[in-house]
Amino acid sequence: MSKYVLIKKKIKPFNKVIKVAGDKSLSIRWALLASQALGKSRAYNLLKSEDVLNALKGLRKLGVKVKFNNNFCEIDGVGINGFKYKKNLTIDAGNSGTFGRLILALLIRSPYKIKLIGDKSLSRRDFSRVINPLKEFGATFYPKNKSTLPLWIKGTNFLRPINYFEKKGSAQIKSCIMLATLNSPGTTKIKAKKSRNHTEILYKFLKLPITIVNKKKIDLIKIWGEKKINSFNYTIPSDISSSAFFIVLTLLSKKSSLIIKNVNINTSRTGCLSILNKMGANIILKNKKIYKGERIADICVKSKNSFRPINCPIKYNTSAIDEFLILFLVAAKAKGVSYFKNLSELNQKESPRLKLGSKILNMIGVKTKLTNDSIKIYGNPNLKLKKTLKIKNYFKDHRVMALATIAALTIGGSWKIFDPNCIKTSFPSFFKILKYELGAKIN
């Protein structure tokens, strides 16, 4: 792809049925757990994004056999503590915070120092959130007191279970601790603020010894360590975070309707749907079913002429954290002032998303009031654009790029959006679906 894409025309009305790529969170978790299983595991509809491919490359460096067929990815698992450790080993997580943080949990028995690196964006992100609990298990990190990549981890044979209070509502922290229990004896207890629960569901499906008590604001998780995993096959449902861009595209386009097939509608991920419906959308879920513990459905959405502003309840923050950027675009078209708060975690992603989201809204003529953890958006239902905009210097954040693309296709104007290749991090087929399935004019 070129250094930028050019969009000069709004998308024309469409009435389509599409399927988006596999869920990234589940794709990476499947790969990590399959590597720890005994025997061959297969994943169908595995997301072939750069984040997932980097995870598979990292596992190969640890002695795990990975192969692709036309229809599936197969991992020949090495079992618990079965990695082949080598001296001077470097694992590159690329842009993936999920893989970068979670792989550390599986390295806590390494007899050698292992170096973890990432791209410029990932190297700015905080790793202390997983370093601290892994230190409690017994792992050692170098250099001491460093919380960003590159860093080194060395494991131990004298691991111990821990009790940990996860206060951020981060599924990565919680999942990191859960994966560390695979190699550690005894009973580990986690008191965790609510966050996405894919790892817990997978543990239950794999019949790993886990108990979960769901409270109003926290979950109490207890895991008994060092239990073997049997190989397993898994069909990855479609990603709701990727679907959100097409949902908003449909809502903001004229006389359009869309059905997105087989999307993961895990309640810890559907905050975006709840927020949009509160703003006046009429998003309907059809063909609901349960697949190995995960809820799946077809998402049906139609164009909407007007939207209500929202004082967004913070209870949706963790279940919509990856979708807030595109939700801000809907707030920009609402009649009134929308308020989103307690979103400091949004700035712990690939870029300072709260700041960049506000900047793009300002560029299209929407007033915002920004703090370190909140944004007020002064909506304009009649928002139309005729000027030329350039979107660049946004840390190559795939979700910022996708936000700009959807804005260009629904608000008008002439847009030159740089670094479009960054979408390969999470959604390689994004432009293909827009152009060839929905008819968008993108050069």
C-alpha positions as CSV (number, residue, x, y, z in Angstrom):
1,M,0.0,0.0,0.0
2,S,1.1,3.6,-0.6
3,K,2.3,6.1,2.0
4,Y,-1.3,7.5,2.3
5,V,-4.8,6.9,1.2
6,L,-6.9,9.6,-0.5
7,I,-10.7,9.9,0.2
8,K,-12.7,12.6,-1.6
9,K,-16.2,11.2,-1.6
10,K,-18.7,10.0,1.0
11,I,-19.7,6.4,0.8
12,K,-22.9,5.7,-1.2
13,P,-25.9,3.9,0.4
14,F,-25.3,0.2,0.9
15,N,-27.3,-2.8,2.1
16,K,-24.8,-5.6,2.8
17,V,-23.9,-8.7,4.8
18,I,-20.2,-8.9,5.8
19,K,-17.9,-10.9,7.9
20,V,-15.0,-9.2,9.7
21,A,-11.7,-10.8,10.8
22,G,-11.3,-13.0,13.9
23,D,-11.1,-11.6,17.4
24,K,-7.6,-10.4,18.1
25,S,-7.8,-11.0,21.9
26,L,-9.0,-14.6,21.4
27,S,-6.5,-15.3,18.5
28,I,-3.5,-14.4,20.7
29,R,-4.9,-16.2,23.8
30,W,-5.6,-19.3,21.7
31,A,-2.0,-19.3,20.4
32,L,-0.5,-19.0,23.9
33,L,-2.6,-21.7,25.5
34,A,-2.2,-24.0,22.5
35,S,1.5,-23.7,22.9
36,Q,1.2,-25.0,26.5
37,A,-1.1,-27.9,25.5
38,L,0.0,-31.4,24.7
39,G,-0.6,-32.3,21.1
40,K,-1.9,-30.5,18.0
41,S,-4.4,-27.7,18.3
42,R,-6.2,-25.9,15.4
43,A,-7.7,-22.5,15.1
44,Y,-10.1,-21.6,12.4
45,N,-10.7,-17.9,11.4
46,L,-7.5,-17.0,13.2
47,L,-6.8,-13.3,12.7
48,K,-3.7,-12.9,10.5
49,S,-2.8,-9.5,11.6
50,E,0.8,-8.4,12.4
51,D,0.1,-8.6,16.2
52,V,-1.0,-12.3,15.9
53,L,1.8,-13.2,13.4
54,N,4.3,-11.7,15.8
55,A,2.9,-13.9,18.6
56,L,3.4,-16.9,16.4
57,K,6.9,-15.9,15.5
58,G,7.7,-15.5,19.2
59,L,6.4,-19.0,20.0
60,R,8.4,-20.5,17.1
61,K,11.6,-19.0,18.7
62,L,10.7,-20.9,21.9
63,G,10.5,-24.3,20.0
64,V,6.8,-24.4,19.2
65,K,5.9,-25.7,15.8
66,V,3.4,-23.6,13.9
67,K,2.0,-24.1,10.5
68,F,-0.8,-22.6,8.3
69,N,-3.2,-24.5,6.1
70,N,-5.7,-22.7,3.8
71,N,-8.4,-23.1,6.4
72,F,-6.7,-23.2,9.8
73,C,-3.6,-22.6,11.8
74,E,-2.1,-25.6,13.7
75,I,0.1,-25.4,16.8
76,D,2.0,-28.5,18.0
77,G,2.0,-27.7,21.8
78,V,5.0,-28.4,24.0
79,G,3.1,-28.7,27.3
80,I,3.6,-26.8,30.5
81,N,7.2,-25.6,30.9
82,G,8.0,-27.2,27.5
83,F,9.6,-24.2,25.8
84,K,13.2,-24.7,24.5
85,Y,15.1,-21.9,26.1
86,K,18.3,-20.6,24.4
87,K,20.9,-18.1,25.5
88,N,20.7,-14.6,24.1
89,L,17.2,-15.1,22.9
90,T,15.2,-12.0,21.7
91,I,11.4,-12.0,21.2
92,D,9.9,-9.2,19.2
93,A,6.3,-8.3,20.2
94,G,6.0,-5.7,17.5
95,N,3.1,-3.4,18.3
96,S,1.2,-6.0,20.4
97,G,0.7,-5.0,24.1
98,T,-1.3,-8.2,24.5
99,F,1.4,-10.6,23.3
100,G,4.2,-8.6,24.8
101,R,2.7,-8.6,28.3
102,L,1.2,-12.1,28.2
103,I,4.3,-13.9,26.9
104,L,6.2,-12.8,29.9
105,A,3.9,-14.9,32.1
106,L,5.0,-18.0,30.2
107,L,8.7,-17.2,30.6
108,I,8.9,-17.3,34.4
109,R,10.8,-20.6,34.4
110,S,13.4,-19.6,31.9
111,P,17.0,-20.4,33.1
112,Y,18.4,-17.6,30.9
113,K,17.7,-14.0,30.4
114,I,15.3,-13.4,27.6
115,K,15.1,-10.0,25.9
116,L,11.7,-8.6,25.0
117,I,11.5,-5.8,22.4
118,G,8.8,-4.0,20.5
119,D,8.2,-1.2,18.0
120,K,8.5,2.5,18.9
121,S,4.8,2.6,20.0
122,L,5.0,-0.5,22.3
123,S,8.3,0.7,23.7
124,R,6.6,3.7,25.2
125,R,4.0,1.7,27.0
126,D,4.0,0.8,30.6
127,F,5.1,-2.8,31.5
128,S,5.3,-2.3,35.2
129,R,1.7,-3.4,35.4
130,V,2.8,-7.0,34.6
131,I,6.3,-6.8,35.9
132,N,5.1,-6.3,39.5
133,P,2.9,-9.4,39.8
134,L,5.5,-11.6,37.9
135,K,8.2,-10.4,40.4
136,E,5.9,-11.7,43.2
137,F,5.8,-15.1,41.5
138,G,9.7,-15.1,41.6
139,A,10.7,-13.8,38.1
140,T,13.5,-11.2,37.9
141,F,13.6,-8.3,35.4
142,Y,16.5,-6.3,34.1
143,P,17.4,-3.4,34.2
144,K,16.0,-3.0,37.7
145,N,13.2,-0.4,38.0
146,K,12.8,-0.1,34.2
147,S,9.2,-0.3,33.1
148,T,9.4,0.0,29.3
149,L,10.9,-2.1,26.5
150,P,13.5,-3.3,25.8
151,L,13.8,-5.4,29.0
152,W,15.0,-8.8,30.1
153,I,13.3,-11.5,32.1
154,K,14.9,-14.4,33.9
155,G,12.8,-17.1,35.5
156,T,13.3,-19.5,38.5
157,N,12.4,-23.0,39.5
158,F,11.3,-21.8,42.9
159,L,8.0,-20.1,41.9
160,R,5.3,-19.4,44.4
161,P,1.6,-18.7,44.2
162,I,0.4,-15.1,44.9
163,N,-2.5,-13.1,46.1
164,Y,-3.0,-10.0,43.9
165,F,-5.4,-7.1,43.7
166,E,-5.8,-5.9,40.1
167,K,-7.1,-2.3,40.4
168,K,-6.9,-1.0,36.8
169,G,-9.6,-3.1,35.2
170,S,-6.9,-4.4,32.8
171,A,-7.6,-7.8,31.2
172,Q,-3.9,-8.0,30.3
173,I,-2.8,-7.8,33.9
174,K,-5.4,-10.4,35.0
175,S,-4.6,-12.7,32.1
176,C,-0.8,-12.4,32.7
177,I,-1.3,-13.6,36.3
178,M,-3.6,-16.4,35.2
179,L,-1.1,-17.6,32.6
180,A,1.7,-17.5,35.2
181,T,-0.2,-20.0,37.3
182,L,0.3,-22.6,34.6
183,N,4.0,-22.8,35.7
184,S,3.6,-22.1,39.5
185,P,2.5,-24.5,42.2
186,G,-0.3,-23.9,44.8
187,T,-3.3,-21.7,44.7
188,T,-3.2,-18.1,43.3
189,K,-5.9,-15.7,44.2
190,I,-6.8,-12.6,42.1
191,K,-9.2,-9.8,43.2
192,A,-9.8,-8.1,39.9
193,K,-11.7,-5.0,38.8
194,K,-14.1,-5.9,36.0
195,S,-12.5,-6.4,32.6
196,R,-12.9,-8.6,29.5
197,N,-13.0,-12.3,30.6
198,H,-11.8,-14.3,27.6
199,T,-9.1,-16.0,29.6
200,E,-11.4,-17.1,32.3
201,I,-13.8,-18.6,29.7
202,L,-11.0,-20.4,28.0
203,Y,-9.8,-21.8,31.3
204,K,-13.2,-23.2,32.0
205,F,-13.5,-24.6,28.6
206,L,-10.1,-26.3,29.0
207,K,-11.3,-27.7,32.4
208,L,-8.4,-26.0,34.2
209,P,-9.0,-25.7,38.0
210,I,-10.5,-22.3,38.4
211,T,-13.3,-20.8,40.5
212,I,-14.8,-17.3,39.9
213,V,-17.1,-15.4,42.2
214,N,-18.6,-12.4,40.4
215,K,-19.3,-9.4,42.6
216,K,-20.8,-6.1,41.5
217,K,-17.5,-4.3,40.7
218,I,-14.9,-7.0,41.1
219,D,-14.3,-10.7,40.4
220,L,-12.7,-13.1,42.8
221,I,-10.6,-15.6,40.9
222,K,-8.9,-18.7,42.4
223,I,-6.6,-20.9,40.3
224,W,-4.8,-24.1,41.2
225,G,-1.5,-24.2,39.3
226,E,0.6,-26.7,37.3
227,K,-2.3,-28.5,35.6
228,K,-1.8,-29.9,32.1
229,I,-3.7,-28.7,29.1
230,N,-5.1,-31.0,26.4
231,S,-4.9,-29.9,22.8
232,F,-8.0,-28.2,21.5
233,N,-9.6,-26.9,18.3
234,Y,-11.2,-23.4,18.2
235,T,-13.1,-21.3,15.7
236,I,-12.4,-17.7,16.5
237,P,-15.5,-15.5,16.3
238,S,-15.3,-12.1,14.6
239,D,-13.9,-9.1,16.4
240,I,-16.4,-6.6,17.9
241,S,-13.7,-3.9,18.0
242,S,-13.2,-4.2,14.2
243,S,-17.0,-4.5,13.7
244,A,-17.5,-1.2,15.6
245,F,-16.0,0.8,12.7
246,F,-18.5,-0.6,10.2
247,I,-21.4,-0.2,12.7
248,V,-20.6,3.6,13.0
249,L,-20.1,3.8,9.2
250,T,-23.6,2.4,8.7
251,L,-25.2,4.6,11.4
252,L,-23.7,7.8,9.9
253,S,-24.3,6.9,6.2
254,K,-27.6,7.6,4.4
255,K,-30.2,4.9,3.7
256,S,-27.8,2.0,4.6
257,S,-28.1,-1.2,6.5
258,L,-25.6,-3.8,7.5
259,I,-25.4,-7.3,9.0
260,I,-22.1,-8.5,10.5
261,K,-22.0,-12.2,10.9
262,N,-20.8,-14.3,13.9
263,V,-19.4,-11.5,16.1
264,N,-18.1,-12.1,19.6
265,I,-20.7,-10.4,21.9
266,N,-19.1,-11.3,25.2
267,T,-20.7,-8.8,27.7
268,S,-17.3,-7.7,28.8
269,R,-16.8,-6.3,25.2
270,T,-20.2,-4.9,24.2
271,G,-20.1,-1.5,26.0
272,C,-19.9,0.2,22.6
273,L,-23.3,-1.3,21.6
274,S,-24.9,-0.2,24.8
275,I,-23.5,3.3,24.4
276,L,-24.7,3.6,20.8
277,N,-28.2,2.4,21.7
278,K,-28.4,4.9,24.5
279,M,-27.5,7.6,21.9
280,G,-30.4,6.5,19.7
281,A,-29.0,3.7,17.5
282,N,-31.2,0.6,17.1
283,I,-28.6,-2.2,17.0
284,I,-30.2,-5.6,17.0
285,L,-28.5,-8.9,17.8
286,K,-29.8,-12.0,15.9
287,N,-28.9,-15.7,15.8
288,K,-27.5,-15.6,19.3
289,K,-25.6,-18.7,20.4
290,I,-23.0,-19.9,22.9
291,Y,-19.7,-21.3,21.5
292,K,-17.3,-22.9,24.0
293,G,-18.4,-20.3,26.6
294,E,-18.3,-17.2,24.4
295,R,-21.5,-15.5,23.2
296,I,-21.8,-14.9,19.5
297,A,-24.4,-13.2,17.3
298,D,-25.1,-11.4,14.0
299,I,-25.1,-7.6,14.5
300,C,-27.8,-5.8,12.5
301,V,-27.6,-2.0,12.1
302,K,-29.3,0.7,10.1
303,S,-28.7,4.3,9.3
304,K,-29.8,6.9,11.8
305,N,-30.7,10.5,11.1
306,S,-30.2,11.9,14.6
307,F,-28.4,11.0,17.8
308,R,-28.8,11.9,21.5
309,P,-25.8,13.2,23.4
310,I,-24.7,11.0,26.3
311,N,-23.2,11.5,29.8
312,C,-21.5,8.1,29.4
313,P,-21.7,5.9,32.5
314,I,-18.3,4.8,33.6
315,K,-19.6,1.3,34.0
316,Y,-19.1,0.9,30.2
317,N,-15.5,2.1,30.2
318,T,-13.7,-1.2,30.4
319,S,-16.1,-2.9,28.0
320,A,-15.7,-0.2,25.4
321,I,-12.1,0.9,25.9
322,D,-11.0,0.0,22.3
323,E,-14.1,1.6,20.7
324,F,-14.2,5.0,22.3
325,L,-12.4,6.8,19.4
326,I,-15.1,5.8,16.9
327,L,-17.8,6.5,19.5
328,F,-16.5,10.1,19.7
329,L,-17.4,10.5,16.0
330,V,-21.0,9.6,16.8
331,A,-21.0,12.1,19.7
332,A,-19.7,14.7,17.2
333,K,-22.9,14.3,15.2
334,A,-25.2,14.3,18.3
335,K,-27.5,17.2,19.2
336,G,-25.9,18.4,22.4
337,V,-22.9,17.9,24.6
338,S,-21.6,14.4,25.3
339,Y,-19.3,13.7,28.3
340,F,-16.9,10.8,28.6
341,K,-14.9,10.5,31.8
342,N,-12.4,8.4,33.8
343,L,-10.6,7.4,30.6
344,S,-7.0,7.7,31.6
345,E,-6.5,4.1,30.5
346,L,-7.2,5.3,26.9
347,N,-3.8,7.0,27.0
348,Q,-2.1,3.7,27.9
349,K,-2.8,2.3,24.4
350,E,-0.8,2.6,21.2
351,S,-1.0,6.4,21.4
352,P,-2.5,9.1,23.6
353,R,-5.9,8.3,22.1
354,L,-7.9,10.8,24.1
355,K,-5.8,13.6,22.9
356,L,-5.6,12.5,19.3
357,G,-9.4,11.8,19.2
358,S,-10.0,15.4,20.4
359,K,-7.5,16.7,17.8
360,I,-9.3,15.0,14.9
361,L,-12.7,16.3,16.1
362,N,-11.3,19.8,16.3
363,M,-9.9,19.5,12.8
364,I,-13.4,18.7,11.4
365,G,-14.9,21.7,13.3
366,V,-16.2,20.1,16.4
367,K,-15.5,21.8,19.7
368,T,-14.1,19.7,22.6
369,K,-13.0,20.3,26.2
370,L,-10.2,17.9,27.2
371,T,-8.6,16.9,30.5
372,N,-6.1,14.2,31.3
373,D,-9.0,11.6,31.7
374,S,-12.1,13.1,30.2
375,I,-13.6,14.8,27.1
376,K,-16.6,16.9,26.4
377,I,-17.8,16.8,22.8
378,Y,-20.1,19.6,21.6
379,G,-22.0,17.8,18.9
380,N,-23.2,19.3,15.6
381,P,-26.0,17.3,13.8
382,N,-25.4,19.3,10.7
383,L,-21.7,18.7,10.5
384,K,-20.5,18.7,6.9
385,L,-17.0,19.2,5.6
386,K,-15.6,20.7,2.4
387,K,-12.0,21.4,3.3
388,T,-8.9,19.3,2.8
389,L,-7.4,17.5,5.8
390,K,-4.1,15.6,6.3
391,I,-3.9,13.0,9.1
392,K,-0.3,12.2,10.0
393,N,2.0,12.0,13.1
394,Y,-0.5,9.9,15.1
395,F,2.0,7.3,16.2
396,K,0.8,4.9,13.5
397,D,-2.1,3.9,15.8
398,H,-4.4,1.6,13.8
399,R,-7.6,2.8,15.5
400,V,-6.8,6.5,14.9
401,M,-6.3,5.7,11.2
402,A,-9.6,3.8,11.1
403,L,-11.4,6.6,12.8
404,A,-10.1,9.1,10.2
405,T,-11.2,6.8,7.4
406,I,-14.8,6.4,8.7
407,A,-15.0,10.2,9.3
408,A,-13.8,10.8,5.7
409,L,-16.5,8.4,4.3
410,T,-19.4,9.9,6.4
411,I,-18.7,13.6,6.9
412,G,-17.2,14.6,3.6
413,G,-14.2,16.8,2.6
414,S,-11.0,15.6,1.0
415,W,-8.8,13.5,3.3
416,K,-5.2,12.4,2.9
417,I,-4.5,9.8,5.6
418,F,-0.9,8.8,6.0
419,D,0.6,5.4,7.2
420,P,-2.4,3.3,6.2
421,N,-0.3,0.1,6.6
422,C,-0.7,0.4,10.4
423,I,-4.1,-1.1,10.0
424,K,-2.4,-4.5,9.5
425,T,-1.7,-4.5,13.2
426,S,-5.3,-5.5,13.9
427,F,-7.4,-5.6,10.8
428,P,-5.6,-6.4,7.5
429,S,-8.9,-6.7,5.5
430,F,-10.2,-3.3,6.6
431,F,-9.8,-1.5,3.3
432,K,-10.7,-4.5,1.2
433,I,-14.1,-4.7,2.9
434,L,-14.7,-1.0,2.5
435,K,-13.7,-0.9,-1.2
436,Y,-14.9,-4.2,-2.6
437,E,-17.8,-5.2,-0.3
438,L,-19.3,-1.8,0.6
439,G,-18.3,0.3,-2.4
440,A,-16.2,3.0,-0.8
441,K,-14.1,5.1,-3.1
442,I,-10.6,5.0,-1.6
443,N,-7.5,5.7,-3.7
